[in-house]
Amino acid sequence: MSTRNVLLIEDDYDIAKLLRLHLEDLNCAVTVCHDGQDGLTRALDDAAWSLLVLDLTLPNVDGLEICRRVRLSAAYTPILMLTARVSEFERVSGLETGADDYLTKPFSVVEFAARVKAILRRVDQLARKPPVQLRSLRFADLQLDLDRREARRAGARLDLTAKEFDLLAYFMTNPARVFSRSQLLDRVWSSTHDTFEHTVNSHINRLRAKLEPDPAAPQYIVTVWGVGYRFGAEQIQQSS
């Protein structure tokens, strides 16, 4: 197993020391930051991070802002968010900002290690997949460039977040298939937290606002009442 570069941003020195030991047991090379601003700088530098373990409450720059800034960058870095906040709103905010998973303090180191291994396993599975042959998707005036991660409608670029792009790409690669909220949460967010299915709703509403000519009468992301959502078209043009 190759060594993974992990950035750990945690202001509690004792917790950081403990998590570092367990990450190193998983064959990870760990860089630790105790300050939000320093952590943000390191997260956005040229290092190819395999994983970002991020505390939500940090001095100077909080974890949500770091997560948001990382998701605006071109490179994709998996994020495991740690939070001592117990409110559903705070945890949902982390997922909606782009975290791949979260743990609420206090948590066991066994669960922490399991979550880390699950995220890294998903990354390995994606890396082992054969090269994608279809690099763009098109329907009518809507086009997705999968390499550049750009979406355009009628030639105009759509300002989509990383998860909004992933959601639209998943719909377009599975045209006309109906997905429940829990299925989308599992397959786009790689999460099984059923209580956060409204995260899917909020992302679809924001995606429709950017994508649909008339969000009140959507043509692309269609609601199937009592079931979930589907992409409105049955045929998607694919090209390499």
C-alpha positions in Angstrom: 0.0 0.0 0.0 1.4 3.4 -1.0 1.8 6.1 1.6 -1.0 8.7 1.6 -0.4 12.4 2.3 -3.0 13.5 4.9 -3.5 17.1 6.1 -4.9 17.2 9.7 -6.3 20.5 10.8 -7.2 20.3 14.5 -6.6 23.0 17.2 -6.7 20.6 20.1 -3.2 19.4 20.5 -4.1 16.2 22.4 -6.7 15.1 19.8 -4.4 16.0 17.0 -1.6 13.8 18.5 -3.9 10.9 18.9 -5.4 11.1 15.4 -1.9 11.5 13.9 -0.8 8.2 15.5 -3.8 6.4 14.1 -3.4 7.9 10.7 0.3 6.8 10.7 -0.9 3.3 11.6 -2.9 3.4 8.3 0.4 4.2 6.4 -0.4 7.9 6.1 2.2 10.7 6.1 0.5 13.3 8.3 1.0 17.1 8.3 -0.7 18.8 11.3 -1.9 22.4 11.5 -3.5 23.9 14.6 -4.6 27.2 13.1 -7.4 27.7 10.5 -5.5 30.2 8.4 -2.3 28.0 8.3 -4.5 25.0 7.5 -6.2 26.8 4.6 -2.8 27.8 3.2 -1.5 24.3 3.4 -4.7 22.8 2.0 -4.5 25.0 -1.1 -0.7 24.6 -1.7 0.8 22.3 -4.3 0.8 19.2 -2.1 -1.3 16.3 -3.5 -3.4 15.6 -0.4 -5.0 12.1 -0.3 -7.3 13.3 2.6 -8.1 16.4 4.6 -9.2 15.8 8.2 -10.8 19.0 9.3 -12.1 20.3 12.6 -15.1 22.5 12.3 -14.2 25.0 15.0 -10.8 26.5 14.4 -9.0 29.8 15.3 -8.9 32.5 12.6 -10.6 30.6 9.8 -13.3 28.0 10.6 -13.7 24.6 9.0 -16.7 25.4 6.9 -14.8 28.2 5.2 -11.7 26.0 4.6 -14.0 23.3 3.1 -15.7 25.8 0.9 -12.4 27.2 -0.4 -11.0 23.7 -1.0 -14.0 22.8 -3.0 -13.6 25.9 -5.2 -10.1 24.6 -6.3 -9.7 22.5 -9.4 -8.2 19.5 -7.6 -10.6 17.2 -5.6 -9.5 16.3 -2.1 -11.6 14.0 0.1 -12.7 15.8 3.3 -13.5 14.1 6.7 -15.0 16.8 9.0 -14.8 16.7 12.8 -17.2 18.6 14.9 -18.1 19.0 18.5 -21.3 20.7 17.5 -24.3 18.5 17.9 -27.0 20.4 16.0 -28.3 18.9 12.8 -27.9 22.3 11.1 -24.1 22.4 11.7 -23.6 18.8 10.5 -25.8 19.4 7.4 -23.8 22.6 6.7 -20.6 20.6 6.6 -22.1 18.1 4.1 -23.6 20.8 1.9 -20.3 22.8 1.9 -18.6 19.7 0.4 -17.4 17.4 3.2 -17.4 13.7 2.2 -18.2 12.5 5.7 -18.2 13.8 9.3 -17.7 12.6 12.8 -19.2 14.2 15.9 -17.0 14.5 19.0 -16.5 12.6 21.1 -15.9 9.6 18.8 -14.0 6.4 19.1 -10.6 6.0 17.3 -11.9 2.7 15.9 -14.8 4.6 14.2 -12.4 7.3 13.0 -10.1 4.7 11.5 -13.0 3.0 9.8 -14.3 6.3 8.3 -10.8 7.1 7.0 -10.3 3.6 5.5 -13.7 3.9 3.8 -12.9 7.2 2.2 -9.5 6.0 1.0 -11.0 2.8 -0.3 -13.4 4.8 -2.4 -10.5 6.9 -3.8 -8.6 3.7 -4.7 -11.7 2.2 -6.4 -12.0 5.3 -8.6 -8.3 5.2 -9.4 -8.6 1.6 -10.5 -11.4 2.2 -12.9 -10.5 2.1 -16.6 -10.0 5.4 -18.3 -13.3 7.0 -19.0 -14.1 6.9 -22.7 -16.9 9.4 -22.8 -15.6 12.8 -21.8 -18.6 15.0 -22.5 -22.3 14.8 -22.2 -24.8 16.8 -24.2 -28.6 17.2 -24.3 -30.2 19.9 -26.4 -28.4 23.2 -25.4 -26.8 21.7 -22.3 -23.3 20.4 -22.3 -21.0 18.9 -19.6 -17.2 18.7 -20.1 -16.2 15.9 -17.7 -12.4 16.6 -18.0 -12.6 20.3 -17.3 -15.7 19.9 -15.1 -17.5 22.7 -16.9 -21.2 22.9 -17.6 -22.7 25.2 -20.3 -26.2 25.9 -21.4 -26.8 27.7 -24.7 -23.0 28.4 -24.7 -23.0 30.2 -21.3 -21.0 28.7 -18.5 -23.0 27.6 -15.4 -21.4 28.5 -12.1 -21.8 25.1 -10.4 -20.3 23.9 -7.1 -18.4 20.6 -7.1 -21.4 18.7 -5.7 -23.9 20.4 -8.1 -21.7 19.3 -11.0 -21.4 15.8 -9.6 -25.2 15.7 -9.2 -25.9 16.9 -12.7 -23.3 14.5 -14.2 -24.8 11.6 -12.4 -28.3 12.4 -13.7 -27.0 12.8 -17.2 -25.1 9.5 -17.2 -28.3 7.8 -16.0 -30.9 9.5 -18.2 -34.6 8.9 -17.5 -33.8 6.7 -14.5 -35.6 7.7 -11.3 -33.5 8.1 -8.1 -34.8 8.5 -4.6 -33.2 11.0 -2.3 -31.4 8.3 -0.3 -30.0 6.8 -3.5 -28.6 10.1 -4.5 -27.2 10.7 -1.1 -25.4 7.4 -1.2 -24.1 7.6 -4.8 -23.2 11.3 -5.1 -22.3 12.1 -1.5 -21.2 8.6 -0.6 -23.1 9.0 2.6 -25.9 6.9 4.2 -27.1 9.5 6.7 -30.8 9.2 6.0 -31.6 12.1 8.2 -29.8 14.4 5.8 -31.9 13.6 2.7 -33.1 17.2 2.6 -29.4 18.0 1.7 -30.3 16.5 -1.7 -33.4 18.7 -1.9 -31.5 21.9 -1.3 -28.8 21.0 -3.8 -31.4 20.2 -6.5 -33.2 23.5 -5.8 -29.9 25.5 -6.2 -29.0 23.4 -9.3 -32.4 24.2 -10.9 -32.0 27.9 -10.2 -28.8 27.9 -12.2 -29.8 25.3 -14.8 -33.4 25.6 -15.7 -34.8 28.4 -17.9 -37.9 28.3 -15.6 -37.0 26.7 -12.3 -40.7 26.6 -11.4 -41.3 24.3 -14.4 -38.1 22.3 -14.7 -37.2 20.6 -17.9 -33.9 18.9 -16.9 -34.2 17.8 -13.3 -37.8 16.5 -13.0 -39.6 15.6 -9.8 -41.3 12.2 -9.8 -43.8 12.7 -7.0 -43.6 10.2 -4.1 -40.3 8.7 -5.5 -37.6 11.2 -6.2 -36.0 12.8 -9.3 -34.9 12.0 -12.8 -33.2 13.7 -15.7 -35.9 14.8 -18.1 -34.2 13.4 -21.3 -34.1 9.8 -22.4 -31.2 10.3 -24.9 -27.9 11.9 -24.0 -25.3 12.5 -26.7 -21.9 11.3 -25.5 -18.5 12.0 -27.1 -14.9 11.4 -26.4 
